[in-house]
């Protein structure tokens, strides 16, 4: 079923901060240098070669220049999306198709770069991880 991304003008509450490419290192360094500001036990993360997703309460999400934010879709909580974009088709149908195709129960669908990120394995964010990752 063809679809495209549209600008999301709805007010949304992010549940994750998403960093891509060089912004990943900037975010990790920022967190490592500001451990006194963040209770790491309040966060989980998913990391890939080119991305980092840090999941937490909206009011606790860090900000670094270049990061973007993700939300879960209110109609379909298995589908997480960028806060700035939404699919042109029903998120329920899209979630069914993507979860079936990728054999996943929880995914982050991203617009630029185009990506489907599985979210089932979320790891606790720790000082040791930050030290190792930077």
DRENDO-985799 format. One record per atom (N, C-alpha, C): y negated, x, z negated; atom name. Coordinates in Angstrom, 1 decimal. Example, Ala and Ser with C-alpha at 12.3 -4.5 7.8 and 13.67 -1.06 7.14 Angstrom:
! DRENDO-985799
[tikol [5.7,13.2,-7.8],"N"]
[tikol [4.5,12.3,-7.8],"CA"]
[tikol [3.3,13.2,-7.8],"C"]
[tikol [2.2,12.8,-7.1],"N"]
[tikol [1.1,13.7,-7.1],"CA"]
[tikol [0.0,12.9,-7.9],"C"]
//
This chain:
! DRENDO-985799
[tikol [1.2,0.8,0.0],"N"]
[tikol [0.0,0.0,0.0],"CA"]
[tikol [-1.2,0.9,0.0],"C"]
[tikol [-2.1,0.8,1.0],"N"]
[tikol [-3.3,1.6,1.0],"CA"]
[tikol [-4.3,1.3,0.0],"C"]
[tikol [-4.9,2.3,-0.6],"N"]
[tikol [-6.0,2.0,-1.6],"CA"]
[tikol [-6.9,3.3,-1.6],"C"]
[tikol [-8.0,3.2,-2.3],"N"]
[tikol [-9.0,4.3,-2.4],"CA"]
[tikol [-9.6,4.2,-3.7],"C"]
[tikol [-10.3,5.3,-4.0],"N"]
[tikol [-11.1,5.4,-5.3],"CA"]
[tikol [-12.4,4.7,-5.1],"C"]
[tikol [-12.9,4.0,-6.2],"N"]
[tikol [-14.2,3.4,-6.2],"CA"]
[tikol [-14.9,4.0,-7.4],"C"]
[tikol [-16.2,3.9,-7.4],"N"]
[tikol [-17.0,4.3,-8.6],"CA"]
[tikol [-16.8,3.3,-9.7],"C"]
[tikol [-16.6,3.8,-10.9],"N"]
[tikol [-16.4,2.9,-12.0],"CA"]
[tikol [-17.7,2.8,-12.7],"C"]
[tikol [-18.2,1.6,-12.7],"N"]
[tikol [-19.5,1.3,-13.4],"CA"]
[tikol [-19.3,0.6,-14.7],"C"]
[tikol [-18.0,0.3,-15.1],"N"]
[tikol [-17.7,-0.3,-16.3],"CA"]
[tikol [-18.0,0.7,-17.5],"C"]
[tikol [-18.4,0.1,-18.6],"N"]
[tikol [-18.5,1.0,-19.8],"CA"]
[tikol [-17.1,1.3,-20.3],"C"]
[tikol [-16.8,2.5,-20.5],"N"]
[tikol [-15.4,2.9,-20.9],"CA"]
[tikol [-15.5,3.8,-22.1],"C"]
[tikol [-14.4,3.8,-22.9],"N"]
[tikol [-14.3,4.7,-24.0],"CA"]
[tikol [-13.2,5.7,-23.7],"C"]
[tikol [-13.6,7.0,-23.5],"N"]
[tikol [-12.6,8.0,-23.1],"CA"]
[tikol [-11.7,8.2,-24.3],"C"]
[tikol [-10.5,8.6,-23.9],"N"]
[tikol [-9.4,9.0,-24.8],"CA"]
[tikol [-9.0,10.5,-24.6],"C"]
[tikol [-9.5,11.1,-23.6],"N"]
[tikol [-9.2,12.5,-23.3],"CA"]
[tikol [-10.3,13.2,-22.6],"C"]
[tikol [-10.4,14.5,-22.8],"N"]
[tikol [-11.2,15.3,-22.0],"CA"]
[tikol [-10.4,16.1,-21.0],"C"]
[tikol [-10.8,16.2,-19.8],"N"]
[tikol [-10.0,16.9,-18.7],"CA"]
[tikol [-10.8,18.0,-18.1],"C"]
[tikol [-10.2,19.2,-18.1],"N"]
[tikol [-10.8,20.4,-17.5],"CA"]
[tikol [-9.9,20.9,-16.4],"C"]
[tikol [-10.5,21.3,-15.3],"N"]
[tikol [-9.8,21.8,-14.1],"CA"]
[tikol [-10.3,23.3,-13.9],"C"]
[tikol [-9.4,24.1,-13.4],"N"]
[tikol [-9.6,25.4,-12.9],"CA"]
[tikol [-10.4,26.3,-13.9],"C"]
[tikol [-11.5,26.8,-13.6],"N"]
[tikol [-12.3,27.7,-14.4],"CA"]
[tikol [-12.8,27.0,-15.7],"C"]
[tikol [-13.0,25.7,-15.7],"N"]
[tikol [-13.5,25.0,-16.8],"CA"]
[tikol [-12.4,25.0,-17.9],"C"]
[tikol [-11.2,25.2,-17.6],"N"]
[tikol [-10.1,25.2,-18.6],"CA"]
[tikol [-10.4,26.4,-19.6],"C"]
[tikol [-10.7,27.5,-19.1],"N"]
[tikol [-10.9,28.7,-19.9],"CA"]
[tikol [-12.2,28.5,-20.8],"C"]
[tikol [-13.2,27.9,-20.2],"N"]
[tikol [-14.4,27.6,-20.9],"CA"]
[tikol [-14.2,26.7,-22.1],"C"]
[tikol [-13.4,25.7,-21.9],"N"]
[tikol [-13.1,24.7,-22.9],"CA"]
[tikol [-12.2,25.4,-24.0],"C"]
[tikol [-11.2,26.1,-23.6],"N"]
[tikol [-10.4,26.8,-24.6],"CA"]
[tikol [-11.2,27.8,-25.5],"C"]
[tikol [-12.1,28.5,-24.8],"N"]
[tikol [-12.9,29.5,-25.5],"CA"]
[tikol [-13.9,28.8,-26.5],"C"]
[tikol [-14.5,27.7,-26.0],"N"]
[tikol [-15.4,26.9,-26.9],"CA"]
[tikol [-14.7,26.4,-28.1],"C"]
[tikol [-13.5,25.9,-27.9],"N"]
[tikol [-12.8,25.4,-29.1],"CA"]
[tikol [-12.4,26.5,-30.1],"C"]
[tikol [-11.9,27.6,-29.5],"N"]
[tikol [-11.5,28.7,-30.4],"CA"]
[tikol [-12.7,29.3,-31.1],"C"]
[tikol [-13.9,29.2,-30.5],"N"]
[tikol [-15.1,29.8,-31.2],"CA"]
[tikol [-15.7,28.8,-32.2],"C"]
[tikol [-15.3,27.5,-32.1],"N"]
[tikol [-15.9,26.5,-33.0],"CA"]
[tikol [-14.8,25.8,-33.8],"C"]
[tikol [-13.9,26.5,-34.3],"N"]
[tikol [-12.8,25.9,-35.1],"CA"]
[tikol [-13.3,25.2,-36.4],"C"]
[tikol [-14.5,25.6,-36.9],"N"]
[tikol [-15.1,24.9,-38.0],"CA"]
[tikol [-15.6,23.5,-37.7],"C"]
[tikol [-15.8,23.2,-36.5],"N"]
[tikol [-16.4,21.9,-36.0],"CA"]
[tikol [-15.3,20.9,-35.7],"C"]
[tikol [-14.0,21.4,-35.5],"N"]
[tikol [-13.0,20.5,-35.0],"CA"]
[tikol [-11.8,20.6,-35.9],"C"]
[tikol [-11.2,19.4,-36.3],"N"]
[tikol [-10.0,19.4,-37.0],"CA"]
[tikol [-8.9,19.3,-35.9],"C"]
[tikol [-8.3,20.4,-35.6],"N"]
[tikol [-7.3,20.4,-34.5],"CA"]
[tikol [-6.2,19.4,-34.7],"C"]
[tikol [-5.9,19.1,-35.9],"N"]
[tikol [-4.7,18.1,-36.1],"CA"]
[tikol [-5.0,16.7,-35.5],"C"]
[tikol [-6.3,16.5,-35.1],"N"]
[tikol [-6.7,15.2,-34.5],"CA"]
[tikol [-6.5,15.2,-33.0],"C"]
[tikol [-5.9,16.2,-32.5],"N"]
[tikol [-5.8,16.3,-31.0],"CA"]
[tikol [-4.4,16.7,-30.6],"C"]
[tikol [-4.1,16.2,-29.4],"N"]
[tikol [-2.9,16.7,-28.6],"CA"]
[tikol [-3.4,17.2,-27.3],"C"]
[tikol [-2.5,17.9,-26.6],"N"]
[tikol [-2.9,18.4,-25.3],"CA"]
[tikol [-1.7,18.4,-24.3],"C"]
[tikol [-2.0,18.4,-23.0],"N"]
[tikol [-1.1,18.5,-21.9],"CA"]
[tikol [-1.7,19.6,-21.1],"C"]
[tikol [-1.0,20.6,-20.7],"N"]
[tikol [-1.5,21.7,-19.9],"CA"]
[tikol [-0.7,22.0,-18.7],"C"]
[tikol [-1.3,22.3,-17.6],"N"]
[tikol [-0.6,22.7,-16.4],"CA"]
[tikol [-1.3,24.0,-15.9],"C"]
[tikol [-0.9,24.5,-14.8],"N"]
[tikol [-1.4,25.7,-14.2],"CA"]
[tikol [-2.9,25.6,-14.0],"C"]
[tikol [-3.4,24.5,-13.5],"N"]
[tikol [-4.8,24.4,-13.2],"CA"]
[tikol [-5.6,23.4,-14.0],"C"]
[tikol [-5.0,22.8,-15.0],"N"]
[tikol [-5.7,21.8,-15.8],"CA"]
[tikol [-5.3,21.8,-17.3],"C"]
[tikol [-6.2,21.2,-18.1],"N"]
[tikol [-6.0,21.0,-19.5],"CA"]
[tikol [-6.5,19.6,-19.8],"C"]
[tikol [-5.7,18.8,-20.5],"N"]
[tikol [-6.0,17.5,-21.0],"CA"]
[tikol [-6.0,17.5,-22.5],"C"]
[tikol [-7.1,17.3,-23.2],"N"]
[tikol [-7.1,17.2,-24.6],"CA"]
[tikol [-7.3,15.8,-25.0],"C"]
[tikol [-6.4,15.2,-25.8],"N"]
[tikol [-6.4,13.8,-26.1],"CA"]
[tikol [-6.8,13.6,-27.6],"C"]
[tikol [-7.7,12.7,-27.8],"N"]
[tikol [-8.1,12.4,-29.2],"CA"]
[tikol [-9.0,11.2,-29.2],"C"]
[tikol [-9.5,10.9,-30.4],"N"]
[tikol [-10.4,9.8,-30.6],"CA"]
[tikol [-11.7,10.0,-29.8],"C"]
[tikol [-12.3,9.0,-29.2],"N"]
[tikol [-13.5,9.1,-28.4],"CA"]
[tikol [-14.6,9.9,-29.1],"C"]
[tikol [-14.8,9.6,-30.4],"N"]
[tikol [-16.0,10.2,-31.1],"CA"]
[tikol [-15.7,11.7,-31.4],"C"]
[tikol [-14.4,12.2,-31.2],"N"]
[tikol [-14.1,13.5,-31.6],"CA"]
[tikol [-13.9,14.4,-30.4],"C"]
[tikol [-14.0,13.9,-29.2],"N"]
[tikol [-13.7,14.7,-28.0],"CA"]
[tikol [-14.8,15.8,-27.8],"C"]
[tikol [-14.4,17.0,-27.5],"N"]
[tikol [-15.4,18.0,-27.3],"CA"]
[tikol [-16.1,17.9,-25.9],"C"]
[tikol [-17.2,18.5,-25.8],"N"]
[tikol [-17.9,18.6,-24.5],"CA"]
[tikol [-18.2,20.0,-24.2],"C"]
[tikol [-17.9,20.4,-23.0],"N"]
[tikol [-18.3,21.7,-22.4],"CA"]
[tikol [-18.7,21.4,-21.0],"C"]
[tikol [-19.7,22.1,-20.5],"N"]
[tikol [-20.2,21.9,-19.1],"CA"]
[tikol [-19.0,22.0,-18.1],"C"]
[tikol [-18.9,20.9,-17.3],"N"]
[tikol [-17.9,20.9,-16.3],"CA"]
[tikol [-16.7,20.0,-16.6],"C"]
[tikol [-16.5,19.6,-17.9],"N"]
[tikol [-15.4,18.8,-18.2],"CA"]
[tikol [-15.6,17.3,-17.8],"C"]
[tikol [-14.6,16.6,-17.7],"N"]
[tikol [-14.7,15.2,-17.3],"CA"]
[tikol [-13.8,14.4,-18.3],"C"]
[tikol [-13.9,13.1,-18.3],"N"]
[tikol [-13.2,12.3,-19.3],"CA"]
[tikol [-12.3,11.3,-18.7],"C"]
[tikol [-11.2,11.0,-19.4],"N"]
[tikol [-10.2,10.0,-19.0],"CA"]
[tikol [-10.1,8.9,-20.0],"C"]
[tikol [-9.6,7.8,-19.4],"N"]
[tikol [-9.4,6.6,-20.3],"CA"]
[tikol [-8.1,6.0,-19.9],"C"]
[tikol [-7.5,5.1,-20.7],"N"]
[tikol [-6.4,4.4,-20.2],"CA"]
[tikol [-6.9,3.0,-19.7],"C"]
[tikol [-6.2,2.5,-18.7],"N"]
[tikol [-6.6,1.3,-18.1],"CA"]
[tikol [-6.3,0.1,-19.1],"C"]
[tikol [-7.3,-0.7,-19.3],"N"]
[tikol [-7.1,-1.9,-20.2],"CA"]
[tikol [-6.0,-2.8,-19.8],"C"]
[tikol [-5.8,-3.0,-18.5],"N"]
[tikol [-4.8,-3.9,-17.9],"CA"]
[tikol [-3.4,-3.3,-17.9],"C"]
[tikol [-3.4,-1.9,-17.9],"N"]
[tikol [-2.1,-1.2,-17.7],"CA"]
[tikol [-2.2,0.1,-18.5],"C"]
[tikol [-1.9,0.1,-19.8],"N"]
[tikol [-2.0,1.3,-20.6],"CA"]
[tikol [-1.1,2.5,-20.2],"C"]
[tikol [-0.1,2.3,-19.4],"N"]
[tikol [0.7,3.4,-18.9],"CA"]
[tikol [-0.1,4.3,-17.9],"C"]
[tikol [-1.2,3.7,-17.4],"N"]
[tikol [-2.0,4.4,-16.3],"CA"]
[tikol [-3.3,4.9,-16.9],"C"]
[tikol [-3.5,6.2,-17.0],"N"]
[tikol [-4.8,6.7,-17.4],"CA"]
[tikol [-5.5,7.2,-16.1],"C"]
[tikol [-6.8,7.0,-16.2],"N"]
[tikol [-7.7,7.2,-15.0],"CA"]
[tikol [-8.9,8.0,-15.4],"C"]
[tikol [-9.6,8.6,-14.5],"N"]
[tikol [-10.9,9.2,-14.8],"CA"]
[tikol [-11.9,8.1,-15.2],"C"]
[tikol [-12.8,8.4,-16.2],"N"]
[tikol [-13.8,7.4,-16.6],"CA"]
[tikol [-14.7,7.0,-15.4],"C"]
[tikol [-14.9,8.0,-14.5],"N"]
[tikol [-15.9,7.8,-13.5],"CA"]
[tikol [-15.4,7.1,-12.2],"C"]
[tikol [-14.1,6.8,-12.1],"N"]
[tikol [-13.5,6.3,-10.9],"CA"]
[tikol [-12.4,5.3,-11.2],"C"]
[tikol [-12.2,4.3,-10.3],"N"]
[tikol [-11.1,3.4,-10.5],"CA"]
[tikol [-10.5,3.1,-9.2],"C"]
[tikol [-9.2,2.7,-9.2],"N"]
[tikol [-8.6,2.3,-7.9],"CA"]
[tikol [-9.1,1.0,-7.3],"C"]
[tikol [-9.0,0.9,-6.0],"N"]
[tikol [-9.4,-0.3,-5.4],"CA"]
[tikol [-8.4,-1.4,-5.4],"C"]
[tikol [-7.2,-1.1,-5.9],"N"]
[tikol [-6.2,-2.2,-6.0],"CA"]
[tikol [-5.9,-2.4,-7.5],"C"]
[tikol [-5.0,-3.4,-7.8],"N"]
[tikol [-4.6,-3.7,-9.1],"CA"]
[tikol [-4.0,-2.5,-9.8],"C"]
[tikol [-4.5,-2.1,-11.0],"N"]
[tikol [-3.9,-1.0,-11.7],"CA"]
[tikol [-2.5,-1.3,-12.2],"C"]
[tikol [-2.2,-2.6,-12.3],"N"]
[tikol [-0.8,-2.9,-12.7],"CA"]
[tikol [0.2,-2.6,-11.6],"C"]
[tikol [-0.2,-3.0,-10.3],"N"]
[tikol [0.7,-2.6,-9.2],"CA"]
[tikol [0.7,-1.1,-9.0],"C"]
[tikol [-0.4,-0.4,-9.1],"N"]
[tikol [-0.5,1.0,-8.9],"CA"]
[tikol [0.3,1.7,-10.0],"C"]
[tikol [0.3,1.3,-11.2],"N"]
[tikol [1.1,1.9,-12.3],"CA"]
[tikol [2.5,1.8,-12.0],"C"]
[tikol [2.9,0.6,-11.6],"N"]
[tikol [4.4,0.3,-11.3],"CA"]
[tikol [4.8,1.3,-10.2],"C"]
[tikol [4.1,1.4,-9.2],"N"]
[tikol [4.5,2.2,-8.0],"CA"]
[tikol [4.5,3.7,-8.4],"C"]
[tikol [3.5,4.2,-9.1],"N"]
[tikol [3.4,5.6,-9.5],"CA"]
[tikol [4.5,6.0,-10.5],"C"]
[tikol [4.6,5.1,-11.5],"N"]
[tikol [5.6,5.4,-12.6],"CA"]
[tikol [7.0,5.4,-12.0],"C"]
[tikol [7.2,4.5,-11.0],"N"]
[tikol [8.6,4.5,-10.4],"CA"]
[tikol [8.8,5.7,-9.5],"C"]
[tikol [7.8,6.0,-8.7],"N"]
[tikol [7.9,7.1,-7.7],"CA"]
[tikol [8.1,8.5,-8.5],"C"]
[tikol [7.4,8.7,-9.5],"N"]
[tikol [7.4,10.0,-10.2],"CA"]
[tikol [8.4,9.9,-11.4],"C"]
[tikol [9.0,8.8,-11.6],"N"]
[tikol [10.0,8.6,-12.7],"CA"]
[tikol [9.3,9.0,-14.1],"C"]
[tikol [8.2,8.4,-14.3],"N"]
[tikol [7.4,8.7,-15.6],"CA"]
[tikol [7.0,7.3,-16.2],"C"]
[tikol [6.8,7.4,-17.5],"N"]
[tikol [6.4,6.2,-18.2],"CA"]
[tikol [4.9,6.2,-18.5],"C"]
[tikol [4.2,7.4,-18.5],"N"]
[tikol [2.8,7.5,-18.8],"CA"]
[tikol [2.2,8.6,-17.9],"C"]
[tikol [1.2,8.2,-17.1],"N"]
[tikol [0.6,9.2,-16.2],"CA"]
[tikol [-0.9,9.1,-16.2],"C"]
[tikol [-1.5,10.3,-15.9],"N"]
[tikol [-2.9,10.4,-15.6],"CA"]
[tikol [-3.0,10.5,-14.1],"C"]
[tikol [-3.7,9.6,-13.5],"N"]
[tikol [-4.0,9.7,-12.1],"CA"]
[tikol [-5.4,10.1,-11.9],"C"]
[tikol [-5.6,11.2,-11.2],"N"]
[tikol [-6.9,11.8,-11.0],"CA"]
[tikol [-7.4,11.8,-9.6],"C"]
[tikol [-8.7,11.7,-9.4],"N"]
[tikol [-9.2,11.5,-8.1],"CA"]
[tikol [-9.5,12.9,-7.4],"C"]
[tikol [-10.3,13.8,-8.0],"N"]
[tikol [-10.6,15.1,-7.5],"CA"]
[tikol [-10.4,16.2,-8.5],"C"]
[tikol [-9.5,17.1,-8.3],"N"]
[tikol [-8.5,17.1,-7.3],"CA"]
[tikol [-7.5,16.0,-7.4],"C"]
[tikol [-6.9,15.6,-6.4],"N"]
[tikol [-5.9,14.6,-6.4],"CA"]
[tikol [-4.7,15.0,-7.2],"C"]
[tikol [-4.3,14.3,-8.2],"N"]
[tikol [-3.2,14.7,-9.1],"CA"]
[tikol [-2.6,13.5,-9.8],"C"]
[tikol [-1.3,13.7,-10.1],"N"]
[tikol [-0.6,12.8,-11.0],"CA"]
[tikol [-0.1,13.7,-12.1],"C"]
[tikol [-0.5,13.5,-13.3],"N"]
[tikol [-0.1,14.3,-14.4],"CA"]
[tikol [0.7,13.5,-15.4],"C"]
[tikol [1.9,13.9,-15.6],"N"]
[tikol [2.8,13.2,-16.6],"CA"]
[tikol [2.2,13.5,-18.0],"C"]
[tikol [2.2,12.4,-18.9],"N"]
[tikol [1.6,12.5,-20.2],"CA"]
[tikol [2.6,12.3,-21.3],"C"]
[tikol [3.9,12.2,-21.0],"N"]
[tikol [4.9,11.9,-22.0],"CA"]
[tikol [5.0,13.1,-23.0],"C"]
[tikol [4.9,14.3,-22.6],"N"]
[tikol [5.0,15.4,-23.5],"CA"]
[tikol [3.6,15.9,-23.9],"C"]
[tikol [3.1,15.4,-25.0],"N"]
[tikol [1.8,15.8,-25.6],"CA"]
[tikol [2.1,16.8,-26.7],"C"]
[tikol [1.5,17.9,-26.8],"N"]
[tikol [1.7,18.9,-27.8],"CA"]
[tikol [0.5,18.9,-28.8],"C"]
[tikol [0.8,19.2,-30.0],"N"]
[tikol [-0.3,19.3,-31.0],"CA"]
[tikol [-1.2,20.5,-30.7],"C"]
[tikol [-2.5,20.3,-30.7],"N"]
[tikol [-3.5,21.4,-30.5],"CA"]
[tikol [-3.6,22.2,-31.8],"C"]
[tikol [-3.3,23.5,-31.6],"N"]
[tikol [-3.3,24.4,-32.8],"CA"]
[tikol [-4.2,25.6,-32.5],"C"]
[tikol [-4.5,26.3,-33.6],"N"]
[tikol [-5.3,27.5,-33.5],"CA"]
[tikol [-4.4,28.6,-32.8],"C"]
[tikol [-3.1,28.6,-33.1],"N"]
[tikol [-2.3,29.6,-32.4],"CA"]
[tikol [-2.2,29.4,-30.9],"C"]
[tikol [-2.2,28.1,-30.5],"N"]
[tikol [-2.2,27.8,-29.0],"CA"]
[tikol [-3.5,28.3,-28.4],"C"]
[tikol [-4.6,28.0,-29.1],"N"]
[tikol [-5.9,28.5,-28.5],"CA"]
[tikol [-6.0,30.0,-28.4],"C"]
[tikol [-5.5,30.7,-29.5],"N"]
[tikol [-5.5,32.2,-29.5],"CA"]
[tikol [-4.7,32.7,-28.4],"C"]
[tikol [-3.5,32.1,-28.2],"N"]
[tikol [-2.6,32.6,-27.1],"CA"]
[tikol [-3.1,32.2,-25.7],"C"]
[tikol [-3.8,31.1,-25.6],"N"]
[tikol [-4.2,30.6,-24.2],"CA"]
[tikol [-5.5,31.3,-23.7],"C"]
[tikol [-6.3,31.9,-24.6],"N"]
[tikol [-7.5,32.5,-24.1],"CA"]
[tikol [-7.4,34.0,-23.8],"C"]
//
